[in-house]
């Protein structure tokens, strides 16, 4: 975890998230799932370009 924090700091990140990548994880990009969720959950982390 400390290595990941150091990389993010070097990239100039003010904040970062570390998610567990478990069965509820998914990646939705440009209108479709790139990695589908194993189960449905009502939460999301949304990233938008400024």
C-alpha positions as CSV (number, residue, x, y, z in Angstrom):
1,X,0.0,0.0,0.0
2,X,2.8,2.4,0.8
3,X,4.3,1.8,-2.7
4,X,1.0,2.7,-4.3
5,X,0.7,5.9,-2.3
6,X,4.2,6.9,-3.3
7,X,3.4,6.3,-7.0
8,X,0.2,8.4,-6.7
9,X,2.1,11.2,-5.0
10,X,4.8,11.2,-7.7
11,X,2.0,11.4,-10.3
12,X,0.7,14.5,-8.6
13,X,-2.5,13.0,-7.1
14,X,-4.0,14.9,-4.2
15,X,-6.3,12.0,-3.4
16,X,-6.5,8.3,-4.4
17,X,-8.7,5.3,-3.8
18,X,-7.7,1.6,-3.3
19,X,-10.6,-0.7,-4.0
20,X,-10.5,-4.5,-3.2
21,X,-11.4,-5.7,-6.7
22,X,-13.8,-8.3,-5.4
23,X,-17.0,-9.7,-6.9
24,X,-18.9,-6.4,-6.9
25,X,-16.2,-4.5,-8.8
26,X,-16.8,-3.5,-12.4
27,X,-15.5,-1.1,-15.0
28,X,-18.0,0.8,-17.2
29,X,-16.4,3.0,-19.9
30,X,-17.7,4.7,-23.0
31,X,-21.2,3.1,-22.9
32,X,-20.3,-0.5,-22.0
33,X,-18.9,-2.7,-19.3
34,X,-15.2,-3.5,-19.8
35,X,-15.4,-5.7,-16.7
36,X,-18.9,-6.7,-15.5
37,X,-19.9,-6.9,-11.9
38,X,-20.3,-10.2,-10.2
39,X,-23.3,-8.9,-8.3
40,X,-25.4,-5.7,-8.2
41,X,-24.7,-3.0,-5.6
42,X,-26.2,0.5,-5.5
43,X,-22.8,2.3,-5.2
44,X,-20.4,3.8,-7.8
45,X,-17.2,5.8,-8.1
46,X,-17.4,8.1,-11.1
47,X,-14.4,9.8,-12.7
48,X,-14.8,12.7,-15.1
49,X,-12.2,14.5,-17.0
50,X,-12.0,18.2,-16.1
